């Protein structure tokens, strides 16, 4: 299965946003 560069970029952003929201929620 080929994963496009754009898909990887969007996935990276989604993970980063999840981490940021989690950190903000716990702090």
VENMOPE-V818403 format. One record per backbone hydrogen bond with DSSP energy under -0.5 kcal/mol. CO is the residue of the C=O (numbers start at 1). NH is the residue of the N-H. If there is no record, write none. Layout:
# VENMOPE-V818403
CO,NH + CO,NH
This chain:
# VENMOPE-V818403
2,4 + 4,8 + 5,9 + 6,10 + 7,11 + 8,12 + 9,13 + 10,14 + 11,15 + 12,16 + 13,17 + 14,18 + 15,19 + 16,20 + 17,21 + 18,22 + 19,23 + 20,24 + 21,25 + 22,26 + 23,27
